[in-house]
C-alpha cells in the first residue's frame, strides 16, 4: 500500500512562517516611528495610571472597596470581607505588586472599552460588519494566549507596554460581542416607537438602545476585566511587573509559597472586581438579561 494513504504526504508543503517573519521584519524597519510613538503614548498612560493609584493611601483604597461593596450589594458583611481580603494582600507584602497589576489591568480595560464599544455598535448596526468581525473575534478567542506575546515583543520590546497591547487584544472580544448582542436584543417595538416620535438613528441608539442594553454591556465590561486579569499573569513572561512576575519567579525558583501567595492575591483582585462591576448596574430585569448574555461571550 502506498505510504501516503497512512502518512500525510511530505511533498505537500505550505510555508507560512517565512512570509509572516518577513512581514514583521518589514513593519519593524518601515514603521519604527509609528511603534515608537505608540510605545511612548502607552508608557505615558501607564505612568499616569500608576501615579493616580500610587497617590491613594492604602486605607483609602480599602475604605473605597468597603463603601462600594456596601452600596452595590447592600451586604455589610461582604463589604467587611472584601476589605479584609485587601488587607490580607498587603500583609503578605504584595501591596505594591497589586498596584502594578491593577495599573496594567486598568490601562488595558480602558483601551479595550474605547476600541471595543464602538466596534460592538458597528457589529450591531449591520450584517456585513457582523460577518466580517465575528470570524476575527472567533479567531482571537480560540488563539492560545501565549501567541499574542510574540508580535507584542517583536514590535514593542519587553516590559509593561507590550503587556498592555497583548492584554487588550486578549480581553477585547467580550465587550464587542456583548455590546452587539445587547443592542440587537432591544425590543423592536421600542425602537419603532422611538422612530415614530421623530428620533434620528443616533438619538435612538444613544437614548433608547444603549440604555436598554446596559445590563448586557456591563456584563461585557465585567468579562473584559476578568480576561485582562488572567492575561496579565501570562504577560509576566515578557517582562510585565506585578503579581504575575511573582508567580513566574516562584515557578522558576521552585518557591511554592511565593507563587501561591501571588496567585491568591490575583484571585482576590478578580473576585472583588467581579462583584463590584456586577453590582454597578442592576436595574429591574437586568440580572436576567445579563445572565442570558453570558452564553454569548464565547460566541455561542
BELMOLIN-V326793 format. One record per residue. N is the residue number from 0. RES is the residue in one letter. SS is DSSP state (~ for helix, > for strand, _ for the rest). PSI is psi in radians with two decimals (999 if undefined). OMEGA is omega in whole degrees, 0 to 359 (* if undefined). Layout:
n=N res=RES ss=SS psi=PSI omega=OMEGA
n=N res=RES ss=SS psi=PSI omega=OMEGA
//
This chain:
n=0 res=X ss=_ psi=2.43 omega=179
n=1 res=X ss=_ psi=2.52 omega=182
n=2 res=X ss=~ psi=-0.53 omega=184
n=3 res=X ss=~ psi=-0.23 omega=176
n=4 res=X ss=~ psi=-0.43 omega=182
n=5 res=X ss=_ psi=-0.66 omega=182
n=6 res=X ss=_ psi=2.55 omega=180
n=7 res=X ss=_ psi=2.31 omega=183
n=8 res=X ss=_ psi=2.25 omega=180
n=9 res=X ss=_ psi=-0.31 omega=180
n=10 res=X ss=_ psi=-0.33 omega=179
n=11 res=X ss=_ psi=1.86 omega=183
n=12 res=X ss=_ psi=2.33 omega=177
n=13 res=X ss=_ psi=1.93 omega=184
n=14 res=X ss=_ psi=1.83 omega=176
n=15 res=X ss=_ psi=-0.11 omega=183
n=16 res=X ss=~ psi=-0.86 omega=183
n=17 res=X ss=~ psi=-0.77 omega=177
n=18 res=X ss=~ psi=-0.68 omega=179
n=19 res=X ss=~ psi=-0.78 omega=179
n=20 res=X ss=~ psi=-0.72 omega=179
n=21 res=X ss=~ psi=-0.65 omega=179
n=22 res=X ss=~ psi=-0.76 omega=179
n=23 res=X ss=~ psi=-0.72 omega=178
n=24 res=X ss=~ psi=-0.71 omega=178
n=25 res=X ss=~ psi=-0.77 omega=180
n=26 res=X ss=~ psi=-0.75 omega=180
n=27 res=X ss=~ psi=-0.66 omega=184
n=28 res=X ss=~ psi=-0.77 omega=189
n=29 res=X ss=~ psi=-0.36 omega=181
n=30 res=X ss=_ psi=0.44 omega=184
n=31 res=X ss=~ psi=-0.74 omega=180
n=32 res=X ss=~ psi=-0.69 omega=180
n=33 res=X ss=~ psi=-0.82 omega=183
n=34 res=X ss=~ psi=-0.49 omega=173
n=35 res=X ss=~ psi=-0.71 omega=179
n=36 res=X ss=~ psi=-0.72 omega=177
n=37 res=X ss=~ psi=-0.77 omega=180
n=38 res=X ss=~ psi=-0.79 omega=180
n=39 res=X ss=~ psi=-0.72 omega=180
n=40 res=X ss=~ psi=-0.81 omega=180
n=41 res=X ss=~ psi=-0.63 omega=178
n=42 res=X ss=~ psi=-0.71 omega=177
n=43 res=X ss=~ psi=-0.69 omega=178
n=44 res=X ss=~ psi=-0.74 omega=178
n=45 res=X ss=~ psi=-0.73 omega=179
n=46 res=X ss=~ psi=-0.68 omega=179
n=47 res=X ss=~ psi=-0.78 omega=179
n=48 res=X ss=~ psi=-0.74 omega=178
n=49 res=X ss=~ psi=-0.73 omega=179
n=50 res=X ss=~ psi=-0.78 omega=181
n=51 res=X ss=~ psi=-0.77 omega=179
n=52 res=X ss=~ psi=-0.65 omega=183
n=53 res=X ss=~ psi=-0.52 omega=182
n=54 res=X ss=_ psi=-0.14 omega=179
n=55 res=X ss=_ psi=2.04 omega=177
n=56 res=X ss=_ psi=2.60 omega=184
n=57 res=X ss=~ psi=-0.67 omega=184
n=58 res=X ss=~ psi=-0.49 omega=176
n=59 res=X ss=~ psi=-0.71 omega=178
n=60 res=X ss=~ psi=-0.74 omega=177
n=61 res=X ss=~ psi=-0.76 omega=180
n=62 res=X ss=~ psi=-0.68 omega=180
n=63 res=X ss=~ psi=-0.73 omega=177
n=64 res=X ss=~ psi=-0.71 omega=179
n=65 res=X ss=~ psi=-0.85 omega=183
n=66 res=X ss=~ psi=-0.80 omega=181
n=67 res=X ss=~ psi=-0.70 omega=179
n=68 res=X ss=~ psi=-0.73 omega=180
n=69 res=X ss=~ psi=-0.74 omega=182
n=70 res=X ss=~ psi=-0.77 omega=187
n=71 res=X ss=~ psi=-0.53 omega=184
n=72 res=X ss=~ psi=-0.31 omega=184
n=73 res=X ss=_ psi=0.47 omega=181
n=74 res=X ss=_ psi=1.75 omega=183
n=75 res=X ss=~ psi=-0.57 omega=180
n=76 res=X ss=~ psi=-0.68 omega=177
n=77 res=X ss=~ psi=-0.66 omega=178
n=78 res=X ss=~ psi=-0.73 omega=177
n=79 res=X ss=~ psi=-0.74 omega=181
n=80 res=X ss=~ psi=-0.82 omega=181
n=81 res=X ss=~ psi=-0.66 omega=178
n=82 res=X ss=~ psi=-0.75 omega=179
n=83 res=X ss=~ psi=-0.60 omega=178
n=84 res=X ss=~ psi=-0.67 omega=176
n=85 res=X ss=~ psi=-0.75 omega=177
n=86 res=X ss=~ psi=-0.62 omega=178
n=87 res=X ss=~ psi=-0.71 omega=177
n=88 res=X ss=~ psi=-0.79 omega=179
n=89 res=X ss=~ psi=-0.65 omega=181
n=90 res=X ss=~ psi=-0.38 omega=177
n=91 res=X ss=_ psi=0.04 omega=179
n=92 res=X ss=_ psi=0.41 omega=185
n=93 res=X ss=_ psi=0.29 omega=183
n=94 res=X ss=~ psi=-0.80 omega=181
n=95 res=X ss=~ psi=-0.65 omega=177
n=96 res=X ss=~ psi=-0.67 omega=177
n=97 res=X ss=~ psi=-0.70 omega=179
n=98 res=X ss=~ psi=-0.70 omega=178
n=99 res=X ss=~ psi=-0.77 omega=178
n=100 res=X ss=~ psi=-0.74 omega=180
n=101 res=X ss=~ psi=-0.65 omega=179
n=102 res=X ss=~ psi=-0.77 omega=179
n=103 res=X ss=~ psi=-0.74 omega=180
n=104 res=X ss=~ psi=-0.82 omega=181
n=105 res=X ss=~ psi=-0.79 omega=179
n=106 res=X ss=~ psi=-0.78 omega=181
n=107 res=X ss=~ psi=-0.71 omega=180
n=108 res=X ss=~ psi=-0.68 omega=177
n=109 res=X ss=~ psi=-0.82 omega=179
n=110 res=X ss=~ psi=-0.71 omega=180
n=111 res=X ss=~ psi=-0.73 omega=181
n=112 res=X ss=~ psi=-0.70 omega=181
n=113 res=X ss=~ psi=-0.66 omega=180
n=114 res=X ss=~ psi=-0.75 omega=189
n=115 res=X ss=~ psi=-0.62 omega=182
n=116 res=X ss=~ psi=-0.85 omega=176
n=117 res=X ss=~ psi=-0.64 omega=178
n=118 res=X ss=~ psi=-0.65 omega=177
n=119 res=X ss=~ psi=-0.71 omega=177
n=120 res=X ss=~ psi=-0.71 omega=179
n=121 res=X ss=~ psi=-0.75 omega=179
n=122 res=X ss=~ psi=-0.66 omega=181
n=123 res=X ss=~ psi=-0.32 omega=187
n=124 res=X ss=~ psi=-0.32 omega=182
n=125 res=X ss=_ psi=2.69 omega=181
n=126 res=X ss=~ psi=-0.55 omega=181
n=127 res=X ss=~ psi=-0.80 omega=178
n=128 res=X ss=~ psi=-0.70 omega=178
n=129 res=X ss=~ psi=-0.75 omega=181
n=130 res=X ss=~ psi=-0.52 omega=180
n=131 res=X ss=~ psi=-0.80 omega=188
n=132 res=X ss=~ psi=-0.58 omega=183
n=133 res=X ss=~ psi=-0.82 omega=177
n=134 res=X ss=~ psi=-0.60 omega=178
n=135 res=X ss=~ psi=-0.77 omega=178
n=136 res=X ss=~ psi=-0.71 omega=178
n=137 res=X ss=~ psi=-0.74 omega=179
n=138 res=X ss=~ psi=-0.76 omega=181
n=139 res=X ss=~ psi=-0.63 omega=184
n=140 res=X ss=~ psi=-0.33 omega=178
n=141 res=X ss=~ psi=-0.27 omega=177
n=142 res=X ss=_ psi=2.32 omega=176
n=143 res=X ss=_ psi=2.42 omega=185
n=144 res=X ss=_ psi=-0.50 omega=181
n=145 res=X ss=_ psi=-0.46 omega=182
n=146 res=X ss=~ psi=-0.58 omega=180
n=147 res=X ss=~ psi=-0.40 omega=182
n=148 res=X ss=~ psi=-0.51 omega=187
n=149 res=X ss=~ psi=-1.00 omega=180
n=150 res=X ss=~ psi=-0.56 omega=180
n=151 res=X ss=~ psi=-0.74 omega=180
n=152 res=X ss=~ psi=-0.74 omega=183
n=153 res=X ss=~ psi=-0.57 omega=183
n=154 res=X ss=~ psi=-0.54 omega=187
n=155 res=X ss=~ psi=-0.03 omega=179
n=156 res=X ss=_ psi=-2.78 omega=181
n=157 res=X ss=_ psi=2.79 omega=175
n=158 res=X ss=_ psi=-2.84 omega=185
n=159 res=X ss=~ psi=-0.48 omega=182
n=160 res=X ss=~ psi=-0.92 omega=176
n=161 res=X ss=~ psi=-0.50 omega=177
n=162 res=X ss=~ psi=-0.68 omega=178
n=163 res=X ss=~ psi=-0.76 omega=180
n=164 res=X ss=~ psi=-0.86 omega=181
n=165 res=X ss=~ psi=-0.70 omega=180
n=166 res=X ss=~ psi=-0.69 omega=179
n=167 res=X ss=~ psi=-0.81 omega=180
n=168 res=X ss=~ psi=-0.70 omega=182
n=169 res=X ss=~ psi=-0.59 omega=189
n=170 res=X ss=~ psi=-0.12 omega=187
n=171 res=X ss=_ psi=-0.49 omega=184
n=172 res=X ss=~ psi=-0.72 omega=182
n=173 res=X ss=~ psi=-0.72 omega=183
n=174 res=X ss=~ psi=-0.59 omega=178
n=175 res=X ss=~ psi=-0.86 omega=183
n=176 res=X ss=~ psi=-0.83 omega=187
n=177 res=X ss=~ psi=-0.49 omega=171
n=178 res=X ss=~ psi=-0.81 omega=178
n=179 res=X ss=~ psi=-0.81 omega=182
n=180 res=X ss=~ psi=-0.76 omega=181
n=181 res=X ss=~ psi=-0.74 omega=180
n=182 res=X ss=~ psi=-0.70 omega=180
n=183 res=X ss=~ psi=-0.51 omega=183
n=184 res=X ss=_ psi=-0.10 omega=178
n=185 res=X ss=_ psi=2.38 omega=183
n=186 res=X ss=_ psi=2.22 omega=181
n=187 res=X ss=~ psi=-0.56 omega=180
n=188 res=X ss=~ psi=-0.60 omega=178
n=189 res=X ss=~ psi=-0.74 omega=178
n=190 res=X ss=~ psi=-0.75 omega=179
n=191 res=X ss=~ psi=-0.65 omega=178
n=192 res=X ss=~ psi=-0.67 omega=178
n=193 res=X ss=~ psi=-0.75 omega=178
n=194 res=X ss=~ psi=-0.64 omega=181
n=195 res=X ss=~ psi=-0.53 omega=180
n=196 res=X ss=_ psi=0.14 omega=173
n=197 res=X ss=_ psi=0.20 omega=180
n=198 res=X ss=_ psi=2.43 omega=175
n=199 res=X ss=_ psi=3.06 omega=180
n=200 res=X ss=~ psi=-0.75 omega=180
n=201 res=X ss=~ psi=-0.68 omega=178
n=202 res=X ss=~ psi=-0.70 omega=177
n=203 res=X ss=~ psi=-0.72 omega=180
n=204 res=X ss=~ psi=-0.86 omega=187
n=205 res=X ss=~ psi=-0.69 omega=187
n=206 res=X ss=~ psi=-0.28 omega=184
n=207 res=X ss=~ psi=-1.04 omega=189
n=208 res=X ss=~ psi=-0.85 omega=181
n=209 res=X ss=~ psi=-0.81 omega=176
n=210 res=X ss=~ psi=-0.69 omega=179
n=211 res=X ss=~ psi=-0.56 omega=183
n=212 res=X ss=~ psi=-0.01 omega=188
n=213 res=X ss=~ psi=-0.71 omega=177
n=214 res=X ss=~ psi=-0.71 omega=178
n=215 res=X ss=~ psi=-0.70 omega=178
n=216 res=X ss=~ psi=-0.71 omega=179
n=217 res=X ss=~ psi=-0.54 omega=173
n=218 res=X ss=~ psi=-0.69 omega=176
n=219 res=X ss=~ psi=-0.72 omega=177
n=220 res=X ss=~ psi=-0.78 omega=180
n=221 res=X ss=~ psi=-0.84 omega=182
n=222 res=X ss=~ psi=-0.54 omega=175
n=223 res=X ss=~ psi=-0.75 omega=178
n=224 res=X ss=~ psi=-0.75 omega=181
n=225 res=X ss=~ psi=-0.74 omega=180
n=226 res=X ss=~ psi=-0.59 omega=177
n=227 res=X ss=~ psi=-0.73 omega=178
n=228 res=X ss=~ psi=-0.70 omega=180
n=229 res=X ss=~ psi=-0.69 omega=183
n=230 res=X ss=~ psi=-0.50 omega=181
n=231 res=X ss=~ psi=-0.67 omega=179
n=232 res=X ss=~ psi=-0.75 omega=178
n=233 res=X ss=~ psi=-0.64 omega=183
n=234 res=X ss=~ psi=-0.22 omega=176
n=235 res=X ss=~ psi=-0.32 omega=178
n=236 res=X ss=~ psi=-0.30 omega=178
n=237 res=X ss=~ psi=0.41 omega=172
n=238 res=X ss=_ psi=0.15 omega=177
n=239 res=X ss=_ psi=2.35 omega=181
n=240 res=X ss=_ psi=2.96 omega=178
n=241 res=X ss=_ psi=-2.74 omega=183
n=242 res=X ss=~ psi=-0.58 omega=179
n=243 res=X ss=~ psi=-0.69 omega=179
n=244 res=X ss=~ psi=-0.60 omega=177
n=245 res=X ss=~ psi=-0.65 omega=177
n=246 res=X ss=~ psi=-0.79 omega=181
n=247 res=X ss=~ psi=-0.76 omega=179
n=248 res=X ss=~ psi=-0.73 omega=178
n=249 res=X ss=~ psi=-0.66 omega=179
n=250 res=X ss=~ psi=-0.81 omega=183
n=251 res=X ss=~ psi=-0.62 omega=183
n=252 res=X ss=_ psi=0.04 omega=183
n=253 res=X ss=_ psi=0.59 omega=176
n=254 res=X ss=_ psi=1.53 omega=187
n=255 res=X ss=~ psi=-0.73 omega=181
n=256 res=X ss=~ psi=-0.70 omega=180
n=257 res=X ss=~ psi=-0.82 omega=179
n=258 res=X ss=~ psi=-0.67 omega=181
n=259 res=X ss=~ psi=-0.72 omega=180
n=260 res=X ss=~ psi=-0.76 omega=178
n=261 res=X ss=~ psi=-0.69 omega=179
n=262 res=X ss=~ psi=-0.73 omega=177
n=263 res=X ss=~ psi=-0.64 omega=179
n=264 res=X ss=~ psi=-0.69 omega=177
n=265 res=X ss=~ psi=-0.72 omega=179
n=266 res=X ss=~ psi=-0.76 omega=179
n=267 res=X ss=~ psi=-0.80 omega=177
n=268 res=X ss=~ psi=-0.76 omega=182
n=269 res=X ss=~ psi=-0.77 omega=181
n=270 res=X ss=~ psi=-0.80 omega=182
n=271 res=X ss=~ psi=-0.83 omega=180
n=272 res=X ss=~ psi=-0.65 omega=179
n=273 res=X ss=~ psi=-0.85 omega=182
n=274 res=X ss=~ psi=-0.66 omega=181
n=275 res=X ss=~ psi=-0.79 omega=181
n=276 res=X ss=~ psi=-0.53 omega=177
n=277 res=X ss=~ psi=-0.56 omega=185
n=278 res=X ss=~ psi=-0.08 omega=184
n=279 res=X ss=~ psi=-0.76 omega=185
n=280 res=X ss=_ psi=1.75 omega=180
n=281 res=X ss=_ psi=1.29 omega=173
n=282 res=X ss=_ psi=3.07 omega=181
n=283 res=X ss=_ psi=2.27 omega=180
n=284 res=X ss=_ psi=-0.13 omega=183
n=285 res=X ss=~ psi=-0.67 omega=181
n=286 res=X ss=~ psi=-0.75 omega=182
n=287 res=X ss=~ psi=-0.77 omega=180
n=288 res=X ss=~ psi=-0.78 omega=181
n=289 res=X ss=~ psi=-0.70 omega=180
n=290 res=X ss=~ psi=-0.71 omega=178
n=291 res=X ss=~ psi=-0.48 omega=184
n=292 res=X ss=~ psi=-0.33 omega=184
n=293 res=X ss=~ psi=-0.49 omega=179
n=294 res=X ss=~ psi=-0.26 omega=181
n=295 res=X ss=~ psi=-0.07 omega=183
n=296 res=X ss=_ psi=-0.63 omega=181
n=297 res=X ss=_ psi=0.33 omega=174
n=298 res=X ss=_ psi=0.28 omega=181
n=299 res=X ss=_ psi=999 omega=*
//
